[in-house]
Amino acid sequence: MTLDPTTLESLLDAARAARTRAYAPYSRFNVGAALLDEQGRVHAGCNVENAAYPQGSCAEAGALAALVLAGGTRVLAVAVDAGSPSLAPVTPCGGCRQRLREFAADAAPVLIADGQTVRLRTTLGALLPDSFGPDHLSDQLMDHPASPR
């Protein structure tokens, strides 16, 4: 999927804005994510840390929750912004890659930004090759919105 410049900028702006709202008092590692759904809407999320470290949540998980709450059923594109040009590109963690796979196809573009520019353009399939997803489940579940037909 190729994103037109306006949609691309909206997705990146939403991820940047979400990053500024992150709650990361322990790591100070703020991350924002934005997802484009099948209706052309953008849904954003930020990471939220917790004093009990494993209980925090990733920006991508928050954006997915916002997408589902709004009635979205498919992720067409992903933007993640960790805001640090000095770091290597910060891609979604393994758990979030699998969460995204529930709603996105292998070909879904994933854009990794640093607060200023896109540092990496890849796809979900490149980040999570040979993945398990809804299409691997029984035929009775094939009406799931993310299942390929």
ABEGO torsion letter per residue (X at the ends): XBBBAAAAAAAAAAAAAAAAABBBAAAGBBBBBBBBBAAGBBBBBBBBBBABAAABBBAAAAAAAAAAAAGBABBABBBBBAGBAABBBBBBBAAAAAAAAAABBAABBBBBBAGABBABBBBAAAABBGBBBAAABBAAAAABAABBX
